[in-house]
């Protein structure tokens, strides 16, 4: 037993000696490698031309390097900004931040719930860009950020629809005071006293000067007289006073119209009773947008200017005047619906003219941006008043034939998400 213990002790001492020798060898090898690497370039770098070696020799981005204060920071690895206009509508169980009862600013034609629309599923969706998330609209933060600012939404009844949505969302913090309206109550202005914020809607469906002969329901008694080289002074006279502007147009150019340039009739769109050259609405829309965009791009305006693309209608089996309806009650996915030819043509004109104007505006220091809400809105055929543009249209006869509105938007409704996008751009950056 004693012999075995002595043998075990000698074996253990041998093992310890062996471990010590191995450790000394490894330390020597490590020192040799460190010394070797400190006196020559790595083999891979030795094969790279001198210009490339210089670039690779810079400190990695993860290392903080003190820079000269006058030197602009490098923009390497800056992530590309999210495309806010490409995405999907996803369920939103919390629903809108206001109701048709809590907001008194909704006009009757867009007050779908009050008019008896029976389904409510269209209220519980939100817009979700593919590559990022948009926080929900924060009315208090918006009001704080826009303290002492002035906004103007310039365009047709969709702009009026939009401004009601914005006001309703902001009214959850403070009720705005209406301080102006024109004779027809189409142009209006509101003020938020605690924040000194003013928001206006300016009725200018063509953006250029126009004589319009139709009633509030869109029934015309004569062609529009459209002056393609004259501005609508309703917005140009106040243009420089606005800090934020959202322009839009589109649908009105599809109406029958007589075109004027240099105080001379040059043609028309759909005027069969007139002996005039048929120039078409595409001609007129190009001309008018060129005129307006040139004014904006050379205006030296110091605020923020947006052009909102035209929004599509969702009439099926006819138009507003021929029995068209919009019966869908849920959003659709991209690819399940196509933009109508007329809407596509309007959008193509807008994108073409905007692209030219944006380049000129950038050269002149004018902040002009695109609000491309066409495709976002296309996916919401469920969000229109439909027959519920009127108060309880089927109360007297459940089979009654009524006019549908598949162009404007219920409030609350999909148009509220436009303000989520706008806030992400102007407030969250």
C-alpha positions in Angstrom: 0.0 0.0 0.0 2.9 2.4 0.9 4.6 1.5 -2.4 1.5 2.3 -4.4 1.3 5.7 -2.7 4.9 6.6 -3.5 4.4 5.5 -7.1 1.3 7.6 -7.4 3.2 10.7 -5.9 6.0 10.3 -8.4 3.5 10.0 -11.3 1.7 13.2 -10.2 5.0 15.1 -9.9 5.8 13.9 -13.5 2.5 15.1 -14.8 2.9 18.5 -13.2 6.4 18.9 -14.7 5.1 18.0 -18.1 2.3 20.6 -17.8 4.9 23.2 -16.8 7.0 22.5 -19.8 4.0 22.6 -22.2 2.9 26.0 -20.7 6.4 27.5 -21.2 6.4 26.3 -24.8 3.0 27.9 -25.5 4.1 31.2 -23.9 7.1 31.3 -26.1 5.1 30.6 -29.2 2.5 33.3 -28.3 5.3 35.8 -27.8 6.8 34.9 -31.2 3.5 35.3 -32.9 2.9 38.7 -31.3 6.3 39.9 -32.2 6.0 38.6 -35.7 2.6 40.3 -36.4 3.9 43.6 -35.0 6.8 43.8 -37.4 5.0 43.1 -40.8 1.6 43.4 -42.5 -0.7 40.5 -42.5 -0.2 38.2 -45.6 -3.6 39.2 -47.0 -2.8 42.9 -46.9 0.6 42.4 -48.4 -1.1 41.4 -51.6 -3.4 44.5 -51.8 -2.3 47.5 -53.9 -1.2 50.6 -52.0 -4.4 52.6 -52.5 -6.5 49.9 -51.1 -4.2 49.3 -48.2 -4.6 53.0 -47.2 -8.4 52.6 -47.1 -8.4 49.4 -45.1 -5.8 50.8 -42.7 -8.5 53.3 -41.3 -9.8 52.5 -37.8 -12.9 50.3 -37.8 -16.3 52.1 -37.4 -16.7 50.5 -34.0 -13.7 52.4 -32.7 -14.4 56.0 -31.5 -12.0 58.4 -33.2 -11.7 62.0 -32.1 -12.3 64.3 -35.1 -11.5 67.9 -35.9 -14.5 70.0 -34.8 -14.6 71.6 -38.3 -14.7 68.2 -40.0 -18.2 66.9 -41.0 -19.1 63.5 -39.5 -18.9 60.7 -42.0 -22.1 59.2 -43.2 -20.9 55.6 -43.5 -23.4 52.8 -42.7 -26.3 55.3 -42.5 -29.5 53.2 -42.8 -31.8 54.0 -45.6 -35.0 55.6 -44.5 -38.2 53.6 -44.4 -40.6 53.8 -47.3 -43.7 55.0 -45.4 -45.9 54.6 -48.4 -45.4 50.9 -49.1 -47.0 48.5 -46.6 -50.1 46.7 -45.4 -53.2 47.4 -43.3 -53.0 45.4 -40.1 -55.6 44.9 -37.3 -55.7 47.7 -34.7 -57.9 46.5 -31.8 -57.6 49.9 -30.0 -59.5 51.7 -32.9 -59.5 55.4 -33.6 -58.6 58.0 -30.9 -61.9 59.9 -31.5 -65.4 59.0 -32.4 -68.1 60.6 -34.5 -69.8 61.6 -31.2 -66.7 63.1 -29.5 -65.8 65.2 -32.6 -68.3 67.9 -33.7 -66.2 68.9 -36.8 -67.3 66.0 -39.1 -69.5 67.1 -41.9 -72.7 65.1 -42.4 -71.7 63.3 -45.6 -68.7 61.7 -43.9 -70.4 60.9 -40.6 -71.1 57.3 -41.5 -71.9 56.1 -38.0 -74.4 58.8 -37.4 -75.9 58.1 -40.8 -76.6 54.5 -39.9 -73.7 52.5 -41.3 -74.2 49.1 -39.6 -70.7 47.6 -39.7 -67.8 49.0 -37.6 -64.9 46.7 -38.7 -63.4 49.4 -41.0 -62.5 51.4 -37.9 -60.0 48.8 -36.5 -57.1 48.9 -39.0 -53.9 50.8 -39.1 -51.3 51.4 -41.8 -48.1 49.5 -41.3 -45.1 50.2 -43.6 -43.1 47.0 -44.6 -39.7 47.9 -43.2 -40.6 50.0 -40.1 -43.4 50.9 -37.7 -45.3 54.2 -37.5 -46.1 55.2 -33.9 -49.8 56.1 -33.4 -50.6 59.8 -33.9 -49.8 61.8 -30.7 -52.0 64.9 -30.8 -50.4 66.5 -27.7 -46.9 66.2 -29.2 -48.1 67.4 -32.5 -49.7 70.5 -30.9 -46.5 71.2 -28.9 -44.3 70.8 -31.9 -46.5 73.0 -34.0 -46.8 75.8 -31.5 -47.0 79.2 -33.2 -47.2 77.6 -36.7 -49.7 77.8 -39.5 -50.9 75.0 -41.7 -52.9 75.1 -45.0 -54.5 72.2 -46.9 -55.1 73.4 -50.4 -57.3 71.4 -52.8 -60.7 69.9 -53.3 -63.2 68.2 -51.0 -60.7 65.4 -50.2 -58.5 68.1 -48.6 -61.6 69.2 -46.7 -62.2 65.6 -45.7 -58.6 65.4 -44.6 -58.6 68.6 -42.5 -61.6 67.3 -40.6 -59.7 64.2 -39.7 -56.7 66.2 -38.5 -58.9 68.5 -36.4 -60.8 65.6 -34.9 -57.6 64.0 -33.8 -56.2 67.2 -32.3 -59.5 68.0 -30.6 -58.9 65.1 -28.2 -56.4 67.6 -26.5 -58.0 71.0 -27.3 -61.1 72.1 -29.2 -60.2 74.4 -32.1 -62.1 77.6 -32.7 -63.3 78.3 -36.2 -62.2 81.9 -37.0 -63.1 82.2 -40.7 -65.2 80.7 -43.4 -66.0 81.9 -47.0 -69.5 82.4 -48.2 -70.0 78.8 -49.3 -68.3 77.4 -46.2 -65.7 75.6 -48.4 -62.6 77.5 -47.2 -62.3 77.6 -43.4 -59.7 78.4 -40.7 -59.4 77.1 -37.2 -57.2 78.2 -34.2 -55.9 76.3 -31.2 -55.6 79.1 -28.6 -53.3 77.3 -26.1 -50.8 76.5 -28.9 -51.3 79.5 -31.2 -51.6 76.9 -34.0 -53.7 77.9 -37.1 -55.0 75.3 -39.6 -56.8 76.3 -42.8 -58.5 74.5 -45.6 -58.5 76.4 -48.9 -61.0 75.3 -51.6 -59.0 75.3 -54.8 -59.8 72.1 -56.7 -57.8 73.0 -59.8 -55.1 75.1 -58.1 -55.3 77.4 -61.0 -58.1 79.9 -61.7 -61.4 78.3 -62.6 -65.1 79.3 -63.1 -67.2 76.4 -61.9 -70.9 76.0 -62.6 -72.2 73.2 -60.4 -74.0 72.6 -57.1 -72.8 71.1 -53.9 -73.7 67.6 -55.1 -71.6 67.9 -58.2 -74.3 68.5 -60.8 -73.0 70.9 -63.5 -74.9 73.3 -65.6 -72.0 74.2 -67.9 -68.4 73.3 -68.6 -65.7 74.6 -66.3 -63.8 77.6 -67.6 -60.2 76.8 -66.7 -57.3 79.3 -67.0 -54.1 77.2 -67.2 -51.8 80.2 -66.9 -53.5 82.0 -64.0 -53.2 81.2 -60.3 -56.1 80.8 -58.0 -55.5 83.8 -55.8 -57.3 82.2 -52.8 -54.1 80.5 -52.0 -51.3 82.5 -53.6 -52.2 85.6 -51.7 -51.5 83.9 -48.4 -48.9 81.4 -49.6 -45.8 82.9 -47.9 -47.6 83.1 -44.6 -48.0 79.3 -44.2 -45.3 77.2 -42.4 -46.8 73.9 -43.7 -48.7 73.4 -46.9 -50.3 70.3 -48.4 -51.3 70.8 -52.1 -53.5 68.3 -53.9 -55.7 68.1 -57.0 -56.6 65.5 -59.6 -60.2 64.3 -59.9 -61.6 67.7 -61.0 -59.6 67.6 -64.2 -61.8 64.8 -65.4 -64.7 67.2 -65.7 -65.8 68.8 -68.9 -63.8 72.0 -69.3 -62.9 74.8 -71.6 -59.2 75.6 -71.5 -57.8 79.2 -71.6 -54.2 80.4 -72.1 -53.2 84.0 -72.7 -56.8 85.0 -72.3 -57.6 82.8 -75.4 -59.6 79.6 -75.6 -57.1 76.9 -76.8 -59.3 73.8 -76.6 -61.3 71.7 -74.2 -62.0 68.3 -72.6 -65.2 66.6 -73.5 -67.1 69.5 -75.1 -69.1 67.8 -77.9 -71.4 70.8 -78.3 -68.5 73.2 -78.8 -66.5 73.6 -82.0 -63.2 73.4 -80.2 -60.0 71.3 -80.3 -60.2 68.3 -78.0 -57.0 68.5 -75.9 -58.0 66.3 -73.1 -57.5 66.4 -69.3 -53.9 65.0 -69.5 -52.9 68.1 -71.4 -54.5 70.4 -68.9 -53.2 68.6 -65.8 -49.7 68.7 -67.1 -49.9 72.4 -67.9 -51.5 73.4 -64.6 -49.1 71.3 -62.4 -46.1 72.7 -64.4 -47.4 76.2 -63.7 -48.0 75.6 -60.0 -44.8 73.6 -59.3 -42.7 76.2 -61.1 -44.2 78.9 -58.7 -43.5 76.7 -55.7 -40.0 75.7 -56.7 -38.9 79.3 -57.3 -40.8 80.9 -54.5 -38.0 81.1 -51.9 -40.6 79.7 -49.4 -38.9 78.8 -46.1 -41.5 76.4 -44.7 -42.5 72.8 -45.6 -44.5 72.1 -48.7 -46.0 68.8 -49.6 -47.8 67.6 -52.7 -50.3 64.8 -52.0 -51.0 62.5 -54.9 -54.6 62.1 -55.8 -56.6 59.4 -54.1 -58.6 56.7 -55.9 -62.3 56.0 -55.8 -63.7 52.5 -55.4 -66.9 52.6 -57.4 -68.0 49.2 -58.7 -70.6 48.4 -61.4 -70.9 52.1 -62.3 -69.9 55.6 -61.2 -71.4 58.0 -58.7 -74.0 59.1 -61.2 -74.8 55.7 -62.7 -75.5 53.4 -59.7 -71.9 52.6 -58.7 -71.4 51.1 -55.2 -68.6 50.2 -52.8 -69.8 47.2 -50.9 -66.5 45.9 -49.4 -66.2 45.9 -45.6 -62.5 44.9 -45.2 -59.1 46.2 -46.6 -57.5 44.3 -49.4 -53.9 43.2 -49.9 -51.6 44.6 -52.5 -52.2 42.8 -55.8 -55.8 42.1 -55.1 -56.9 45.4 -56.6 -55.7 47.5 -59.4 -55.7 51.3 -59.8 -58.3 52.3 -62.4 -56.9 53.7 -65.6 -58.0 57.3 -65.0 -56.5 57.2 -61.5 -53.3 55.8 -62.8 -53.1 58.5 -65.5 -53.6 61.2 -63.0 -50.9 59.7 -60.7 -48.4 59.4 -63.6 -48.8 63.1 -64.4 -48.4 64.0 -60.8 -45.2 61.9 -60.4 -43.7 63.2 -63.6 -44.3 66.9 -62.8 -43.3 66.5 -59.2 -40.0 64.9 -60.1 -39.0 67.8 -62.3 -40.2 70.4 -59.7 -38.4 68.7 -56.8 -35.1 69.0 -58.6 -35.6 72.7 -59.2 -36.9 73.2 -55.7 -33.8 71.5 -54.2 -31.5 73.8 -56.2 -33.4 76.8 -54.8 -33.5 75.7 -51.2 -37.3 75.1 -51.2 -38.4 72.2 -49.1 -40.8 70.3 -51.4 -41.8 66.7 -50.6 -44.2 64.1 -51.9 -47.1 62.6 -49.9 -47.7 59.5 -52.1 -50.9 58.3 -50.5 -52.5 56.8 -53.6 -51.5 53.2 -53.2 -52.0 53.3 -49.4 -55.6 54.5 -50.0 -56.2 52.0 -52.8 -56.1 49.2 -50.4 -59.1 50.5 -48.4 -62.2 50.1 -50.5 -64.1 49.6 -47.2 -63.6 53.1 -45.9 -66.1 55.1 -47.9 -69.6 56.3 -46.9 -71.2 54.4 -49.7 -75.0 54.9 -49.3 -74.4 56.3 -45.8 -73.5 59.7 -47.2 -77.1 60.5 -46.3 -78.9 60.0 -43.0 -80.3 56.5 -42.6 -80.9 56.1 -46.4 -82.9 52.8 -46.0 -85.1 53.8 -43.1 -88.1 54.2 -45.3 -87.3 51.4 -47.8 -84.6 48.8 -47.2 -84.4 48.3 -51.0 -84.2 52.0 -51.9 -81.9 53.1 -54.7 -79.6 55.7 -53.3 -76.5 57.6 -54.6 -73.3 56.2 -53.2 -70.1 58.0 -52.2 -67.1 55.8 -52.9 -64.6 58.7 -53.1 -64.6 60.5 -49.8 -63.8 58.8 -46.5 -65.8 58.0 -43.4 -64.7 59.7 -40.2 -63.3 58.2 -38.2 -61.8 56.0 -40.9 -58.7 55.2 -43.1 -57.9 58.8 -43.8 -56.9 59.2 -40.1 -53.8 57.1 -41.0 -52.7 59.8 -43.4 -52.0 61.9 -40.3 -49.9 59.1 -38.8 -47.7 59.3 -41.8 -47.6 63.1 -41.8 -46.6 63.1 -38.1 -43.8 60.6 -38.7 -42.4 63.0 -41.4 -42.8 66.4 -39.8 -42.6 65.6 -36.1 -40.7 62.4 -35.6 -38.3 63.2 -38.5 
